[in-house]
Amino acid sequence: MPNRILKQARQDTMLLNMGPSHPAMHGTIRIMLELDGERILNSEVEVGYLHRGFEKTCEHRTYFNLLPYTDRLNYVSPLINNLGYVMTVEKMLGVEVPERAQYIRVLMSELSRISDHLTCLAAMAMECGAFTAFLYKMKAREFLWDVIEQTTGARMTTSYIRIGGVRADLHPGFDTVLKKAIEETRLVLKDVRGLLDKNKIFLNRTRDVAVMSREDAVAFGWTGPCLRSTGVSYDVRKAHPYLVYDRLNWEVPLGEKGDNFDRYMVRMKEMEQSLRIVEQAAVRIPKSCRAFIAEGMAPAQAIKESRRQRVREDIALSPNLEGSEEARYPDILASDKGYVVPPKEETYTSIEGLINHFKFFMRGHGLRPPKGDVYFAVEGGNGELGFYIVSDGTDRPYRLHLRAPCFHIVSALEALIQGRYVADVIPTFGSMNMIGGELDR
Amino acid sequence: MEEKTILERLRREFPAEVEGAAASPLGEDVVIIGKGALLPVMAYLKAKPEDYAMLLDLTCVDLRGEEPRFEMVYHLFSLTHNRRLRIKTRLPEEELRIASLTSLWKNANWLEREVYDLFGVHFEGHPDLRRLFMYDGFEGYPLRKDYPLRRRQPLIRLKD
């Protein structure tokens, strides 16, 4: 209940309830406004409608098991959430990830970042009345998701980045689809800039609206594009480089004023930088010397054969997801057997493989990081996405805490809309990119 | 003088309150302080020479079976020095109170409400300490270790 505002409200003002089921309140969030005419005197933001007990659930899952829950945090860029969690655990375990897998991770997280920004800006533009821009951006996002879907097998709930590497190698047709997606996204970005950058309606609703000062942004713990729109140059990818970001050429775009328009602009420019990263990474990624095995024994046949004797022939499996070929493992997964799921070919055809498989999944036997606590952060779509994990030496985290970037950003909403008009709530809220999944956990 | 690490400087500034300061095995700076010293230590860290201007995160860990039972964990970040710092302090179960950081950082407001909501820690000096995620009338503190995973709570009545 918005108790504070109910208590404090003046007699002659109007209380207006926005949300939790309001089309402009992206996920589920409720804003109680105290209005004098159209002007907002006070407001109270109420969150928690999407609270699913993520942290409590994780304490009862093994390190391997809880990966799918991280997909559901920021549901427009799930791959980055996977990455943040996986790299935190890898830091505890001290796993070495092969170079090709690192490049795949960079490719995937940048594609997710673009689709994250596209979604945010599309919604923001649509709520300001620019429906065409929304459709254009959604179109571009579809092309990006085609790339992601082809390799990971899913559009949103990917669970693709695994402890020790990635789930499967890139799809054979990856380069073609990627090229198409980059071209289409570039075109859309150009069109959208033409539609919005000098659009009077859009400018009136965003320029000088909800200005955040540099000091306040830092005091509120803002990170990501919202912090950079105020002119503070902090990007986790530059400040604490992880994966191969320090080997690629790209810049950190900054805003000047920290108003809604700057937040829009920084996101637009960041997408261009992400496209640059994707292009470079796609060229530099170490080639896999192992070809896909197209001709071989069918999996069902191999299982049947293995009942009589060990199968020595190659087994044909689809290039991804339905079981990666063991031969490709060295490129995409850590070499240490204890950290990764044993190859399915071995599990199904040899007794040692079966034992390894059971040892990995058996209660109390899986991944067991050493005692201690660790904090690791990656640059998510909204900013610093950090995981704080306390391990007690067992196979499930003793405590897992998520530093959700938009938690800090949304906590500044009350301060930003105070004294503005009701109509300003919409673009302000839209430019923050509130994601219920990671905000409410 | 500059060669001294932040851990050594903190030990020198607050000899009585800093109980331990070391880099964790994974290379993270961790400082353990007494809970009474939280505000002065944080104010010192936020001010200029150290310049930990950002409160990255604030959370709590329930170490059931140990004494004191709760551990507050603060993550600070300095934009100028580009380094993170973890501050920890222990709270006994009988006296679950600690100073609020709302006077130093604005995001402490929601972060502390969250910890109050899920762990029941009271923050002294917080302007508006209420539950954040759970509803009014929710019983217990769900992230404590003695709260069962699947406990059900009765439905509450709709308010007018």
Interface residues (C-beta under 8 A of the other chain):
Chain A: M1 N3 R4 V47 G48 H51 G53 E55 K56 T57 H60 K91 M92 D216 V218 A219 F220 G221 V232 Y234 A239 H240 P370 G372 D373 V374 Y375 E384 G386 Y388 V390 Y398 R399 H401 R403 F407 H408 S411 A412 A415 D440 R441
Chain B: S24 P25 L26 E28 A53 M54 L55 L56 D57 T59 V61 D62 V73 H75 L79 N82 R84 R86 W105 K106 N107 N109 W110 L111 L118 D128 R130 R131 L132 F133 M134 Y135 D136 P142 L143 Y147 L149 K159
